[in-house]
Amino acid sequence: MSKESVERIRGLFVTGTDTGVGKTMVTAAITAALRAEGRNVGVWKPVQSGARLGSGLTDSERLLQITGIDERPEDVAPFTFDAPLTPLLAAKQAGVILTLKELIAAGVPLTKRYEALLIEGAGGVGVPLTHDSLMVDLISELRIPALIIARSSLGTINHTLLTVSFLRAHGVPIVGIIMNDGDWSNPSDDPSMATNAKLIEQYSSTKVLGRFPRLHANSNSEMFIQTVRQTIQLGPIRQVLKYIHT
């Protein structure tokens, strides 16, 4: 993969503080909102594991369902493995040896169809991806900024600060952080949810762009779009995708 090919990828890498923090729903919601503005934005899931294509349970299928993008799930997620394991081990179990070069090359066709891509990672930045690289190495190789999705609930400060620190240590710029309530959070049972975002901003010097509320996975695209518009600051995301909001 040439350096020039990597540099042509315009986008934003959506990572999380852990697996299951709601990256897929937030990625899809932001993409749907940008597309509703007339932006030709696509989605890319370089590698996914834990479900079979066609089951309706893979991240790529959910991304397409929420955004309404007309693509095949296997084109959005070129590498899919059934085993619920880290990409490195799931690929090995399937007899596949992943490399950064192949992962990036598989996403290049999407760059020819869209002006920009929201690229969703698998798990967090320290997830083993190939025999000699972590997820953060893919982000670094793509030369694009990261958006962090974090739980709103207790324990998120530690996980988020570590994620910020790890990305910065690898030279990855951070657009911001989005707190996600998800299905695990209940504000009435977790008083930390009222102050976590402020403390994360204070200790990380990174802007929290909003707090995404709990939504049912079967909510329609319009519900996702309206929720993003009401709860998330899209300005920094538009700017990093080279869209200046006027």
Order of alpha helices (4+ residues) and beta strands (2+ residues): alpha-beta-alpha-beta-beta-alpha-alpha-beta-alpha-alpha-beta-beta-beta-alpha-beta-alpha-beta-alpha-beta-alpha-alpha
